[in-house]
Amino acid sequence: MEVTFKGKECRLVGNPPKVGEKMPEFTVINKNGQKITNQDLLGKTTLISVVPDINTSVCSIQTKKFNQTMDQYPDVNFLTVSTNTIEDQQKWCAAEGVKNMQLVSDEGHSFGEATGLLIPEMGILARSVWVLDKDGMIIYRQIVDEITDEPNYAAALEELK
């Protein structure tokens, strides 16, 4: 699969899973250095917001928009995944006043390789939004064609209802 970055084609490392499939096994790291796997997300609906680099404007906007809506969905896991280091993510959270959204690091590329979202030549993930049901099945997926564009927030949030 391919996406574009400022109009230039970028090939993903694989073919991302589709709606109706189970989210592949992955491991990411939270702000405390603890591993989180997709098994840890079972039992609740989960929204996974994937951003290429938390320190860029569109990624920042995307993360803040989902952070602002979290209170309306108390029974939903919200995660933002990027390849930034935990330290970069925590500096961003402190600077932007984001306290609720759980940022997790895919610095080791486990998530990116498992989901096929890694762009190897850039070392970043393709911008996307995923909603998983309580059993880890994908019920919504948007892989944004142009990495510098924002996702469809309303469509993703509608799946949480």
N, C-alpha and C positions, 0 to 999 in steps of 0.2 A: 504494500500500500504506500501511497505517496501523499504528502501534504506540501504546502509551499511556505517559505519564509521570505517575506518581502518579494514575492513573485518567483523566487528560485525554488525549483523542485527539490524536495528532500525525501529520500526513501527511508521508511521505517524498517526496523530490524525484523519485523514479522507481520503477520496478519492478525490484527486485534480481534478478540472474541466478539461474537454478535449477540444481540438480544435473544434471550431464550437459552443461552449457554451459561454454564457455571463460570464464575470468575476464576481464572487460573491461580494456582498457589503462588504467593509472593511474600516477601518480608521487607518491611520498611522500619525505620528507626524513629522513635518519638523524641521529644525534647529532653527526656531523662536518660536517653541512650538505651532505652528498652526496645526490644524487637516487637513489632506488631505484624501479625500475619492475617490473612483473610479469615482464618478460623476464629480470630479474636472478634470479628465483626458479626458473626452469626447471632441470630436471635433478635436483631433489630434491622429495620430498613437502613441502608447506608447510602449516602451521597459521597462520591469521591470526585473531587475537583482536581484535575491534573494541570499544572502550570509548568512551562519551560524554565522560567527563572523568576523567583519571587521578587527580585530587585528591579524588575522592569514594570513600566506603567500598566500595561494590560493585565499582567499577572497580579499586580497589586489590586487593581480594580476588581478583578474576578474574585479574589480571595475576600476582599472587604464586602462585596455584594452578598456572597453566601454567608459570611459571618453575621451580617445584619439580619438575615432571615432565620437564623438558627433557633431563636427563642420561640418562633411559631411552630417548631417541630421538635418538641422535647423528647420524643421517642425515636429520634433518628440519629445515627452516627454521622458526623460530618468530618471528612478528612480532606486536607489539601496535600497533594503529593508533588514534590519537585526534586530535582537532583542537587539542589543547594545543600550545603552542609547544615547540620543542626545549628551551629553557631550563627550562620548567615540568617537562617529562618528566625531565630530568637531575636537577633538584632532588628530584623524587619518588624516582628511583632511588637517589640518595645517602641520602636519609632512610630508605628502606625496605630498603636493602642488596641491591637487585636488580642483579645483574651480568650474568646470562646472557641474559635476554630482551632482544631488540632492540626498543626502542620507536622508532616512527617517527611523524613529524608529518604530518597532513593539514590543516595550517593553511590551505593554498590550496584545499582542498575537491576536489582532483582525484580522489581515491579515492572520496569521498562521492558526487560527481556521477556518476562512471563506474559505480559499483555501485548507485546509487539509494538509498543508505543515509543521505544527508544529510537532516537535519530543518532546513529553511531558517529557520524562525522562531526556532530555538534555536541554530543554528550548531554543532550537534553531530551525531555519527553515532549511528545506532541500534545498540544492543548486539547483537553477533552473533559467530558463530564459523564459520570457513570452513576446509575442508581441500581443498587442490588436489593433484592428482597431479603427476608429474614433467613433464607436458606442459602444465600450467596449466589442466587441466579440473577443474571443481568436482565433488568426490566426496562432500562433506558440507556442509550449510548449516543453521545454526540462527539465525533472527532472533528474538530474545527479544521476546515480545508486550508485556510490561511492562518498560520500560527499567530500573526499579529492581530487577528480579529477576536472579538469577545464571543463567548458561547451564547446560546439561547437560554438565558436564566429561567424565563417563565416556563418553558417546556420541561426543563429538568425539575423545577419545583412542583409543577403540576403532577408529576409522577409520585410525589411524596404524599399526595392526598388520598 
